[in-house]
Amino acid sequence: MASYGGFWIRLVAYIIDAIIVNVASFIVGLVFGAALGGGMAASGNTSPEQIAMTANVMGSGLGLLIGWLYYAVMESSASQATVGKMAFGLVVTDEQGYRIGFGRATGRFFAKILSGIILLIGFMMVGWTARKQGLHDMIAGTLVIKKGTMADTASAAVFE
């Protein structure tokens, strides 16, 4: 019988992951922003407002890219978990308990946007659904469980 990861433990795992993703995004954004801003300023044809707007758009795009790769790569890897989930012995599986592929992990990541834009209700669903699934888990067909409490979670195709 599977032991599902509940709301509070997943929230704390998410906070750990958010810190990691934000620090990585800040560092990458700083490097790219400095290079882009320096190049734009050197051209002499751009205003400080244009440089700031370009940096903001680029920073948002890089943040999304880094977050997507972090979650999709980690959750589809052999560890089946992000650093935050690993800290609590949680893994992401399909509904049969098997490892998910990069495609499903990508779908799960982008489905989190929907979970968030509906006033976070998609995330809160973890607290009251039988298998502790958020809306993004239901859309992607995934579960978050305690490691080793379901099928052989190490075997599955990497790309689905």
C-alpha positions in Angstrom: 0.0 0.0 0.0 1.3 3.4 -1.0 2.0 6.1 1.6 1.2 9.4 -0.1 3.1 12.7 0.5 0.7 15.0 2.2 0.2 18.8 1.9 2.5 20.1 4.6 5.5 17.9 3.8 5.2 18.7 0.1 4.9 22.4 0.9 8.2 22.4 2.9 9.8 20.4 0.1 8.6 23.0 -2.4 10.1 25.8 -0.3 13.5 24.0 -0.3 13.2 23.6 -4.1 12.1 27.2 -4.6 15.2 28.5 -2.8 17.4 26.3 -5.0 15.7 27.4 -8.2 15.7 31.1 -7.2 19.4 31.1 -6.3 20.3 29.4 -9.6 18.0 31.8 -11.5 19.6 34.8 -9.8 23.1 33.7 -10.6 22.4 32.8 -14.2 20.3 36.0 -14.6 23.0 38.1 -13.1 25.6 36.8 -15.6 23.3 37.0 -18.6 21.9 40.4 -17.5 25.3 41.9 -17.1 26.4 40.7 -20.5 23.2 41.8 -22.2 23.0 45.1 -20.4 26.7 45.9 -21.1 26.2 45.1 -24.8 23.0 47.2 -25.1 24.6 50.1 -23.2 27.7 49.9 -25.4 25.5 50.2 -28.5 24.4 53.7 -27.3 21.0 53.3 -29.0 19.1 52.1 -26.0 17.6 53.8 -23.0 18.0 52.6 -19.4 14.2 51.8 -19.5 14.7 49.5 -22.5 17.6 47.8 -20.9 15.6 47.2 -17.7 12.6 45.9 -19.7 14.7 43.6 -21.7 16.5 42.3 -18.6 13.1 41.7 -16.9 11.7 39.7 -19.8 14.9 37.8 -20.2 15.0 37.1 -16.4 11.5 35.8 -16.4 12.2 33.5 -19.4 15.4 32.2 -17.8 13.6 31.6 -14.5 10.9 29.6 -16.2 13.5 27.6 -18.2 15.6 26.9 -15.1 12.6 25.8 -13.0 11.3 23.6 -15.8 14.6 21.8 -16.3 15.2 21.5 -12.5 11.8 19.8 -11.9 11.5 17.8 -15.1 15.1 16.4 -15.0 15.1 15.6 -11.3 11.6 14.0 -11.2 12.3 11.9 -14.3 15.8 10.9 -13.1 16.7 7.7 -11.2 16.1 9.6 -7.9 12.6 10.5 -9.0 12.6 13.5 -6.8 13.8 17.1 -6.5 16.2 17.9 -3.6 13.3 19.1 -1.5 11.4 15.8 -2.0 14.6 13.8 -1.4 15.0 15.5 2.0 11.7 13.9 3.1 12.0 10.5 1.3 9.3 11.4 -1.3 9.3 10.3 -5.0 7.2 11.2 -8.0 5.7 8.2 -9.8 3.0 7.4 -12.3 -0.3 6.1 -10.9 1.0 2.5 -10.9 4.1 3.5 -8.9 6.6 3.5 -11.7 9.2 6.1 -12.6 7.9 8.9 -14.9 9.6 10.1 -18.1 10.8 13.5 -19.0 7.7 14.2 -21.0 5.3 13.5 -18.2 7.5 15.4 -15.7 7.4 18.4 -18.2 3.6 18.1 -18.3 3.4 18.0 -14.5 5.6 21.1 -14.3 3.5 23.2 -16.7 0.3 21.9 -15.1 1.4 23.5 -11.9 0.8 26.9 -13.6 -2.9 26.0 -13.8 -2.8 24.8 -10.2 -1.5 28.2 -9.2 -3.6 30.5 -11.3 -6.8 29.2 -9.9 -6.0 30.8 -6.5 -3.7 27.9 -5.5 -6.7 25.6 -5.2 -4.9 23.1 -7.5 -2.2 22.8 -4.8 -4.6 22.8 -1.9 -6.3 19.8 -3.4 -3.4 17.7 -2.0 -4.9 18.3 1.4 -8.3 16.7 0.7 -8.0 14.2 -2.2 -7.8 10.5 -1.3 -4.3 9.9 -3.0 -3.0 13.4 -2.0 -3.0 14.6 -5.6 -2.9 18.2 -6.7 -4.6 19.2 -9.9 -1.2 19.1 -11.6 -0.8 15.5 -10.4 -4.2 14.5 -11.7 -3.5 16.2 -15.1 -0.1 14.4 -15.4 -1.3 11.1 -13.9 1.3 11.2 -11.1 1.5 10.5 -7.4 3.9 11.7 -4.8 4.6 8.8 -2.4 7.1 7.8 0.3 10.0 6.0 -1.4 9.6 2.3 -1.5 5.9 2.1 -0.5 4.6 1.1 -4.0 5.8 -0.8 -7.1 9.4 -1.1 -8.1 9.8 2.7 -8.7 13.1 2.4 -10.4 12.0 0.8 -13.6 10.3 2.6 -16.4 11.0 4.3 -19.7 12.9 7.5 -19.4 10.9 9.2 -22.3 7.2 8.5 -22.5 
